[in-house]
Amino acid sequence: MRIAVLLPCFNEEPTIGKVVRDFRAALPEAAIYVYDNNSMDGTAQVAAAAGAIVRREPVQGKGNVIRRMFREVEADAYIMADGDDTYPADQAEALLRPVLEEGADMVIGDRLSSTYFEQNKRPFHNGGNRVVRWLIRRFWHTDIHDIMTGYRAFSRAFVKSFPVMSAGFEIETEMTIHALDRRFLLREVPVAYRDRPEGSVSKLNTFSDGLSVLRTIVLLYKEYRPLRFFTWLAALLALAGVLMLVPVLVEYFHTGLVPRFPTLIVALFLMLAALLSLFTGLCLDVIVTKDRKNFELQLVEKFGSQSSIS
């Protein structure tokens, strides 16, 4: 089977050579692709010298790089990792095994159950990973441990049917949510994680990229679970309307007067907005359900028995 190793890179000259050589040793039959995302150092040259197939993505952002990778690279199974030498290449076979032998569509390299919290030196990253994991588990009722890991294996069916919408580091969260919503067969494999070596600098901004991830979770929850999203919104609007309406009604029953007409009008508008929100969720839920059915049919038509939907 054709196996492709996908390495998105931006200014990874100190580490990319070692990463390519490690994956060549771990998966000698695989084609190794390094996609250079406007690096200002010698990332592309070092990767080519180490034996990688080097291509370029001119639009900045990890999500944009992965979009081009998934479009261009043809294989039967894929491994994706970072070019910063934080993921051990010798565990690539363990990630690929569920794809090749069990029909898994995405295998998640779980750092958080291994050495991540010991190796990672940025405490806000640790807290951010816990928050994202809690939100995904809460919203999608799953027991996945590591949502944002960059070390994953994919089937061809997943890669060629995944609509990449994210531009930046929120891409891993989008992958996980898409796989959960479309009922792809997921597996997790604990993998060792090591901190970046000296001279390698992280491009992840703790706060701005963290907010982008949280925003992505909320938007995808709205798109994939519209009935639940708009029901919660309707409940909040109705609660606000009731809190404003009760004092007006109490005063009316005591005096027979409604001296606060503006409050009454706002309360009624909030109740109307709650009803509109609920019916919006119902309508969108029908559309999303139909889209899921069409997705399943298209997947079967395109990939046949190769598709592994649970």
HUTA-V75815 format. One record per residue. N is the residue number from 1. RES is the residue in one letter. PSI is psi in degrees with one decimal (none if undefined). OMEGA is omega as a letter, one per 40 degrees, with the letter a starting at -180 (NA if undefined). Layout:
n->{N/N}
res->{RES/RES}
psi->{PSI/PSI}
omega->{OMEGA/OMEGA}
//
This chain:
n->{1/2/3/4/5/6/7/8/9/10/11/12/13/14/15/16/17/18/19/20/21/22/23/24/25/26/27/28/29/30/31/32/33/34/35/36/37/38/39/40/41/42/43/44/45/46/47/48/49/50/51/52/53/54/55/56/57/58/59/60/61/62/63/64/65/66/67/68/69/70/71/72/73/74/75/76/77/78/79/80/81/82/83/84/85/86/87/88/89/90/91/92/93/94/95/96/97/98/99/100/101/102/103/104/105/106/107/108/109/110/111/112/113/114/115/116/117/118/119/120/121/122/123/124/125/126/127/128/129/130/131/132/133/134/135/136/137/138/139/140/141/142/143/144/145/146/147/148/149/150/151/152/153/154/155/156/157/158/159/160/161/162/163/164/165/166/167/168/169/170/171/172/173/174/175/176/177/178/179/180/181/182/183/184/185/186/187/188/189/190/191/192/193/194/195/196/197/198/199/200/201/202/203/204/205/206/207/208/209/210/211/212/213/214/215/216/217/218/219/220/221/222/223/224/225/226/227/228/229/230/231/232/233/234/235/236/237/238/239/240/241/242/243/244/245/246/247/248/249/250/251/252/253/254/255/256/257/258/259/260/261/262/263/264/265/266/267/268/269/270/271/272/273/274/275/276/277/278/279/280/281/282/283/284/285/286/287/288/289/290/291/292/293/294/295/296/297/298/299/300/301/302/303/304/305/306/307/308/309/310}
res->{M/R/I/A/V/L/L/P/C/F/N/E/E/P/T/I/G/K/V/V/R/D/F/R/A/A/L/P/E/A/A/I/Y/V/Y/D/N/N/S/M/D/G/T/A/Q/V/A/A/A/A/G/A/I/V/R/R/E/P/V/Q/G/K/G/N/V/I/R/R/M/F/R/E/V/E/A/D/A/Y/I/M/A/D/G/D/D/T/Y/P/A/D/Q/A/E/A/L/L/R/P/V/L/E/E/G/A/D/M/V/I/G/D/R/L/S/S/T/Y/F/E/Q/N/K/R/P/F/H/N/G/G/N/R/V/V/R/W/L/I/R/R/F/W/H/T/D/I/H/D/I/M/T/G/Y/R/A/F/S/R/A/F/V/K/S/F/P/V/M/S/A/G/F/E/I/E/T/E/M/T/I/H/A/L/D/R/R/F/L/L/R/E/V/P/V/A/Y/R/D/R/P/E/G/S/V/S/K/L/N/T/F/S/D/G/L/S/V/L/R/T/I/V/L/L/Y/K/E/Y/R/P/L/R/F/F/T/W/L/A/A/L/L/A/L/A/G/V/L/M/L/V/P/V/L/V/E/Y/F/H/T/G/L/V/P/R/F/P/T/L/I/V/A/L/F/L/M/L/A/A/L/L/S/L/F/T/G/L/C/L/D/V/I/V/T/K/D/R/K/N/F/E/L/Q/L/V/E/K/F/G/S/Q/S/S/I/S}
psi->{148.4/125.6/133.5/134.5/124.0/122.3/97.1/135.6/142.6/108.9/59.0/32.4/-40.7/-22.1/-21.1/-33.9/-45.9/-41.1/-45.5/-45.9/-38.8/-42.0/-31.7/-36.4/-37.3/-36.6/74.6/-22.1/-7.1/150.8/129.4/120.3/126.5/119.6/112.7/123.6/69.0/39.7/144.1/12.9/-157.0/30.4/-49.9/-42.9/-42.7/-42.0/-42.5/-40.8/-29.1/-7.8/11.0/156.1/114.8/126.7/168.8/145.1/111.8/-21.0/121.7/142.1/137.0/-38.9/-38.3/-36.7/-45.5/-34.8/-46.7/-39.9/-51.1/-31.1/-40.9/-34.9/127.2/124.8/172.8/-25.1/149.0/145.4/130.9/133.2/173.3/160.2/15.4/7.2/33.6/-15.3/131.4/125.0/-24.5/-4.5/7.8/-39.2/-38.1/-34.3/-37.6/-27.9/-46.5/-30.3/-45.7/-32.0/-25.5/-2.8/20.7/149.0/-30.8/131.0/124.2/125.2/101.0/104.8/-33.9/-22.3/2.6/-113.2/8.6/-49.8/-19.5/-38.1/-35.8/128.3/4.2/101.2/-32.7/-29.3/-40.8/-47.5/-39.3/-41.4/-39.0/-41.3/-46.6/-43.5/-42.0/-42.7/-45.3/-42.4/-38.4/-46.1/-36.3/3.9/55.5/165.2/22.5/138.2/-42.2/109.1/-36.2/16.2/144.9/3.2/107.7/158.0/147.4/152.1/164.3/-37.9/-41.6/-47.9/-42.4/-1.1/5.0/115.7/102.1/116.9/-25.4/150.5/-26.4/-143.8/-6.1/1.9/-38.4/-38.5/-41.6/-42.6/-47.8/-45.6/-40.9/-43.8/-39.0/-44.3/-37.9/5.9/37.7/153.3/116.0/146.3/152.8/138.5/119.1/132.1/147.3/147.2/138.4/147.5/159.1/140.5/164.3/134.1/-13.7/129.7/133.3/140.8/-0.5/122.8/119.7/-46.0/-48.1/-42.9/-32.9/-41.9/-35.6/-39.2/-45.5/-40.4/-40.3/-41.9/-45.5/-45.0/-41.7/-32.2/-40.4/-39.8/-39.9/-25.9/61.0/-34.4/-45.3/-43.6/-51.2/-21.8/-42.4/-42.2/-42.0/-40.2/-41.3/-43.2/-42.9/-39.7/-44.6/-40.3/-42.8/-42.5/-33.2/-31.4/-34.2/-48.8/-36.8/-43.5/-39.9/-44.9/-37.1/-43.1/-26.6/-36.6/-17.7/8.6/155.0/82.2/-17.5/70.0/-39.6/-41.8/-42.2/-42.6/-44.8/-41.8/-42.6/-37.6/-36.9/-40.7/-39.4/-42.0/-36.4/-43.8/-43.2/-39.9/-42.5/-44.8/-31.3/-45.5/-40.2/-44.6/-45.2/-32.0/-38.2/-42.7/-43.8/-40.1/-42.3/-38.0/-39.0/-41.7/-44.6/-38.5/-44.4/-45.1/-42.1/-37.4/-43.9/-41.3/-36.9/-39.9/-13.4/-132.3/-11.6/-24.9/138.5/79.2/130.7/none}
omega->{i/i/i/i/a/a/i/a/i/a/i/a/a/a/a/i/i/a/i/a/i/i/i/i/a/a/a/a/a/i/a/a/i/i/a/a/i/i/i/i/a/a/a/a/i/i/i/i/i/i/a/i/a/i/a/i/a/a/a/i/a/i/i/i/a/i/a/i/a/i/a/a/i/i/i/i/a/i/i/i/i/a/a/i/i/a/a/a/a/i/a/i/i/i/a/a/i/i/a/a/a/a/i/i/i/i/a/i/a/i/a/i/a/a/a/a/i/a/a/a/a/a/i/i/i/i/i/i/i/a/a/i/a/a/a/i/a/a/a/i/a/i/i/a/a/a/a/i/i/a/a/i/a/i/i/a/i/a/a/i/a/i/a/a/a/i/a/a/i/a/a/i/i/i/a/a/i/a/i/a/a/i/i/i/a/i/i/i/i/i/i/i/i/a/i/i/a/a/i/a/i/i/a/i/a/a/a/i/i/i/i/i/i/i/i/i/a/a/i/i/i/a/a/a/a/a/i/a/a/i/i/i/i/a/i/i/i/i/i/i/i/a/i/a/a/i/i/i/i/i/i/a/i/a/a/a/i/a/a/a/i/i/i/a/i/i/i/i/i/i/i/i/i/i/i/i/a/a/i/i/i/a/a/i/i/a/a/i/i/i/i/i/i/i/i/a/i/i/i/a/a/a/i/a/i/a/a/i/i/NA}
//
